Amino acid sequence: MPMRFISYFAFLFAGLQIMWFATNDRAIAQTTTGDGGAVAVEQVLRMQQEAWNRHDLEAFMAGYWNSPELTFFSGGKENHGWQATIDRYRATYASPGHEMGKLEFSALRVKILGADGAFVRGAWQLTMSDGKTPHGLFTLVFSKFPEGWKIVHDHTSAAE
């Protein structure tokens, strides 16, 4: 057999092995995350939306990682920790003279980053009793914990 012929088959075999490993890795990734990860992350957001619309701030916060390491960026400010985040929500929406309104998430785009990570982009809008509709955009980082998917970082902006 000419050397060129042997080299061609060696190259072809190596290429087939690479394709098999790439396909197998993709299959493993889909088995561990698959569309189920994106669906589970979106379910957390739908649960939060429903809880907000019931004015149940504690149930809304169940979607966040209950840790001092949680980060929340909004309005040019950085908050650290679950407690600081719920305190911010209470002061802004649940204290006297404020209202929670009706929350709607839209344009959700969930990108699963691996077996235990996800990145989410979307829009939010509140409909207040006076007809005003504050709205904006958000990016979220989720991690998967034994108890399920939780937001570990939230960066929310409001339209001016």
C-alpha positions, -999 to 999 in steps of 0.1 A, spaced: 0 0 0 13 34 -8 21 56 21 -3 83 9 -31 58 10 -23 47 46 -20 84 56 -54 91 41 -71 63 61 -53 73 93 -65 109 88 -100 97 80 -100 74 111 -88 102 133 -115 125 119 -142 99 126 -130 95 162 -131 132 167 -167 133 153 -177 104 175 -163 120 206 -179 154 198 -212 137 192 -209 116 223 -200 147 244 -230 165 231 -253 136 239 -239 135 274 -244 172 278 -280 169 266 -286 140 290 -273 160 320 -288 193 310 -309 190 279 -340 211 273 -350 201 308 -325 225 323 -339 254 303 -375 244 312 -366 241 349 -349 275 349 -379 291 332 -402 274 357 -383 292 385 -390 325 368 -427 317 362 -430 307 399 -414 341 409 -438 359 386 -468 342 402 -455 348 437 -450 385 430 -485 388 416 -498 372 448 -477 398 467 -458 370 483 -423 384 485 -409 354 505 -421 330 478 -406 352 451 -373 352 469 -373 313 469 -359 316 433 -328 332 447 -298 315 463 -302 320 500 -266 330 506 -245 360 515 -227 354 482 -258 362 461 -252 394 441 -278 419 428 -270 449 407 -296 475 400 -297 513 397 -260 516 398 -258 498 432 -244 465 441 -261 444 468 -246 413 484 -265 386 500 -300 372 501 -310 393 531 -299 426 514 -318 416 483 -351 409 501 -346 441 522 -342 461 490 -374 446 475 -393 453 507 -381 489 508 -389 495 471 -421 476 467 -437 464 499 -432 493 524 -459 519 531 -466 542 502 -453 516 476 -470 489 457 -458 457 440 -480 460 409 -484 431 385 -452 416 372 -447 401 337 -415 386 324 -411 384 286 -385 377 259 -369 350 280 -338 335 265 -323 307 286 -288 294 277 -277 263 296 -239 266 302 -234 231 316 -248 206 340 -251 232 368 -251 267 351 -274 288 331 -275 324 318 -309 341 312 -318 374 295 -352 389 295 -375 418 300 -397 427 330 -427 450 333 -448 461 362 -483 473 358 -492 496 386 -527 506 399 -523 541 385 -516 527 350 -479 534 350 -457 506 336 -422 506 348 -401 482 328 -366 472 319 -342 443 311 -324 417 332 -296 392 330 -294 364 355 -269 337 363 -284 305 377 -266 276 394 -281 242 400 -281 231 436 -295 198 451 -328 217 458 -330 230 422 -320 260 401 -314 292 419 -304 327 408 -269 335 420 -265 368 402 -291 393 391 -284 425 371 -316 444 365 -320 477 347 -350 500 344 -359 520 313 -357 558 318 
